[in-house]
């Protein structure tokens, strides 16, 4: 086993034990999407033109992606906590790969996200959401969702290493809740003003959400949309590649050198 793989496996175990010892955070992150599904599905569903059941089918993929985008917040808080408490400095003194610590954190987050999606999807089925597409397409949708979560977690790790403070990371992480509001996660973008629709459709969340709706067979690809939304799978892969290409080396470099 290579040094990176061995060290990353050790850091993965460390992160999973850390999450297990903080059950309150796990409960919060697992119950929040379910609460939002029930609230938005039954409150917003009655206010929009589409029927409530149809809106809930529209909403489930959007909430999945909005939850995946929260990888920014969780990645940032955990990286900032380790840095603030001196754990990161101690890891730097060990003879291990410099990429192992952030990679282990990102992989542990991915495992928890995959497990946490199961109860959410069961609640989605209970409120009327269904997979209308093929099984391979549904598997592809889930894989795309995890890839996006992996990419957003690296953003969070980089920002957490940059802030180096739990309180600052918590405040900045709260701002990430605005990102899904500037997308098509909760409402269609067709009725938005032109400039706002452009911003929303170039939001990576919109591309991934549209891709999931298309692959699950829940909603057609909107006509006349910006390129990432008009070609949602390709647009999602493009955004994930860009985010990983920028933030993986930035996070590794920030960890290795302790850059502020």
N, C-alpha and C positions, 0 to 999 in steps of 0.2 A: 504494500500500500504506500502511495506517495506521501511525502511529508504534508502537503496541503490537504489531501483527503483524510489522513489520520488526524491531523490537528483540527480540521473542520468537524470531524465526527466527535471529537472530544468536546469542542465548543457547542455543538448541537446538543449533546447530552446535558451540558451545563445549563444551557438556555431552557431546555424542557423542564429540568428540575427547578429552575428559578420560577417558571410559570406555574408549576404545580404547587409551589410554596406560596403563591399569591393567588388563592382561589377567588378572592373578591374581584380582581381585575378580569379573570376569565369569565366569571358569571356576568359581569357588566358587559363585556365585549360580545358575549353570546346572546344575551337577552335584549340588548339594544336594537339590533336589526329586526328581531321578531316584534318588539313593541312598535317600531316605526312602520312595519308592514301592516299591523292591525290598525294603527292610528291613521296613516295615510290612506290605506286601502278602503276604510269605511267612512272616513271624513271627507277626503279629497275625492273619492270615487263617486260620492253623491253630488259633488259640486261641478264635476267636469261633464262634458257632453257625452263621452263614452259611458256605457253602463258600468255599474260598480264592479261586477264580475270581470268584465273585459279590462277595466282599469287595473284590477289586482293582477291579472295576467301580464299587463303592461308593466306593472310596478316591480314585480319580483326580480326580473333581470336587472332593473335599475338599482334596486337596493343591494343586490349582490355586488355590483360594481362599486357602488358608493362605499360599501363595507370594505372592499378590496382597496379602495383609495385611502382608507384609514390606516393602511400600512405606513403611510408617512408619519402619522401621529405615534403609533406604537413603536416604530423603529427609532424615531427621534427621542422619545422619552427613555427607552431602554439604553440607547447609546449615551445619552446625556447623563443618565443616572450612574452608569459605570464610570464615565469620565469624571464626574463631580466627586464620586466617592473614592477615586484613586485606583479603582479596579483595572482600568485600561492601562494606567502607568505600570502596574505590576505585570500585566500580560506582556507589555512591551519588553520587559526584562527577560522573558522566557525565550528559549531557543525554539521558536515555532514560526511557521509561515505568517507573514504580515497580513495575508488575506484571510486567515483561518477564523479569526474572531468575528469580523463582520459577516463572513459567509456562514458561519455557524448560527449567528443570530438570525440571518435572513432565512435559512433553511428551517430553523425551529419555528419561526413565525409561519412559514408555509404549511408545516405539519398541523399546527393549531388551527389555521384558517380552513384547511381542507376538512378537518374534523368538525369544526364549528358550522360549516355550511350544511351539514346533514340535518340537524334539527330545524334550521331555517327553511330548508326545502320541504321538510315534512309539514311545517306550518303552512307554507305556500300551497302545497297540495290540498291541505284542509280547507283553505279559503277559496279554492277554485282554480289555482294555477295548474296548468298541465304542459307536458312536453309534447308539442304537436309535430315536431320534426322527427327525423330518424335518430336511432340510437347512436350511430357514429357521430352525427352532427352534435348531439347533446354532449357526448364525451369530449368532442373538440371544444365546445363552449366552456366546459368546466376546466379544461386544460388552459384555455386562453385566459379565463378568470384568474387561475393560479399564477400564470405568467405575469399578468398585470400586477397582482399583489406582490410578487417577488420584486418587480421593478420599483413599485412605490416604497417598499420597505428599504431599498437601497437609498432612495431619496431621503427617507427619514434618518437612516444611519448617518449619512453625510451631514445632515442638518444638526443631528444630536451631537456629533463630534465637533461641529462648528460652534454651537451655543455653549456646550460644556457646563450646562446648568439645568437642573431638573425643573426649577420654577419657570425659567425662560422657555424651556422646551414645552412645558405644559401649556403655557399661554400661547405660544406659536402654534402648537398642535391643535388647539381649539379652533384656530382660524381655518384649518383644513375642512371643517364642516361646510364652509362656503363653496368649496369646489363642486360638489354635486348639484348645488343650487344653480350654478352657471353651466348646466348641461341638460341633457334630455333624460336624466335618470328618473325624474319625478313627473315631468310634463313634456308633451311634444314641443318641439322648437318651431313648428311651422307658423304659429301665431305670434311669435316674438317680433319686435321691431328688427329691421334689417341688420343694424350694427350689432345688436345683442344676439341675434340668431347666429351671426358669423362667429362671435366669440364663443358661444355655447357649442357650436358644431366643430370648432377647432380645439375644444377641450378634449383631452384624451379619454375622459370618462364617457363622452358621448359616442365615440367610435366603438369602444369596448361594449357599452350598453347596447348599441344598435346591433353589433355582431352577435351578442348573446340572444337578443330578441329574434334575430334572423335564424340563428342555428337552432334555437328551441322551437321555432315556428310560431312565436307569440305575436309578432307584428312584422309587416313588410318593411323593407328599406325605404325611407322617405324619398320622394322625388325632389329634384332640384336642390339637394343638400350639398354642403361643402364636401370636398373629395374624401376626407377620412370617414365621413358618415355615409356617403354614397357608395363607398367600397369598404364596408366596415371591417371585414376580416383583415384585408391588406392594410387598412389604416391602423387597426389595433396592433398588428405585428410591427408596423413601422414605428408607432409610438413607443412600444415596449423596447424595440431595438435602440431607439434614440435615448430613452431614459437609462437603460442599462449601460449603453456605451458611454454616457456622460458620467453617471453617478457611481458605477462600480469602481472605476479607477480613481475617482475623486474621493470616495469613502476609504478605499484602501490606502491611498496616499495620506489622507487626513489621519487615519489611525496610525500609520507607520511613523509619521513625523510630528504628530501632535499639533497640527496646524489649527489655528483659530480661524 
